[in-house]
Amino acid sequence: MESSSTPVIKIQHLNHFFGRGEQRKQALFDINLEINAGEIVIMTGPSGSGKTTLLTLIGGLRTVQSGHLKFLGQELCGASSEQLVQVRRRAGYIFQAHNLHGSLTALQNVRMGLEIHPQYSVAQMKEMAINILEEVGLGNRLNHYPDNLSGGQKQRVAIARALVSHPQLVLADEPTAALDSKSGRDVVTLMQKLAKEQGCTILLVTHDNRILDIADRTVYMEDGILKSNTMATAKD
Ligand SMILES: Nc1ncnc2c1ncn2[C@@H]1O[C@H](COP(=O)(O)OP(=O)(O)OP(=O)(O)O)[C@@H](O)[C@H]1O
């Protein structure tokens, strides 16, 4: 068991490269970052600055090549594929394009978020999926297919799917990009509320200046370098 003071994420001297030979290009340069349990951290920065690369490395979706990246004490540099699978089970993901399955209902999409967790029975999975869909305000849309939901509703299904298994870390990449201002705000407020209730940590990449105030801390990336790491001013 890791102690409660172990950061959820601890990154030291992380570098990342794409391509080989003459095409080889460095995308991340000596990244150092710690994220603590329960924090909401927003990552901003221009297009191409390395935000998605960093997010996918943290989530075990890409191989860590150089430096140290610990997820709940587990070193991901040199981790086996089985260890990476374990990491992915402990994180929830929300992307800009919600990535819902069009042929599955809202309820079935959310239940999928539990299918990699063998400890739950079919009945438990259904109950947990219904409960979280009710929490995100979609209790009356359980059997709707994504095509019959608005953008904001689809993103709420994606949030429900990411959070249904109570992950310790939620990684969100531009979750409001496809939404109008009001829906975008509603979606992040909901993420914030659920994360606080579940005690989970959120790392959210965004260009959306309207939602920066939900962060406990903002980190800024530029040209593959983590340029600033600022605590938010105290919220009332
Ligand atoms: N699969 C890849 N192969 C080669 N280069 C890549 C790959 N993915 C990203 N890159 C390069 O790495 C750099 C960082 O890209 P990344 O997608 O992480 O930036 P970003 O900050 O998330 O950008 P955006 O805000 O546009 O999503 C860019 O120069 C990009 O072209």
The ligand as a Gaussian input file, in Angstrom:
#p B3LYP/6-31G(d) Opt

LIG

0 1
 N        2.321000      10.282000     -33.114000
 C        3.144000      11.314000     -33.355000
 N        4.165000      11.208000     -34.231000
 C        4.999000      12.234000     -34.453000
 N        4.903000      13.424000     -33.845000
 C        3.904000      13.591000     -32.975000
 C        2.960000      12.550000     -32.679000
 N        2.085000      13.018000     -31.765000
 C        2.451000      14.276000     -31.502000
 N        3.536000      14.621000     -32.215000
 C        4.250000      15.925000     -32.175000
 O        4.588000      16.186000     -30.820000
 C        4.360000      17.565000     -30.497000
 C        3.383000      17.661000     -29.332000
 O        2.102000      17.225000     -29.768000
 P        0.857000      17.139000     -28.779000
 O       -0.272000      16.527000     -29.537000
 O        1.281000      16.478000     -27.533000
 O        0.562000      18.678000     -28.509000
 P       -0.695000      19.370000     -27.833000
 O       -0.147000      20.434000     -26.952000
 O       -1.561000      18.335000     -27.209000
 O       -1.431000      20.016000     -29.072000
 P       -3.011000      20.334000     -29.293000
 O       -3.365000      21.400000     -28.309000
 O       -3.061000      20.806000     -30.710000
 O       -3.742000      19.039000     -29.082000
 C        3.881000      18.220000     -31.774000
 O        4.996000      18.803000     -32.424000
 C        3.344000      17.070000     -32.582000
 O        3.454000      17.338000     -33.958000

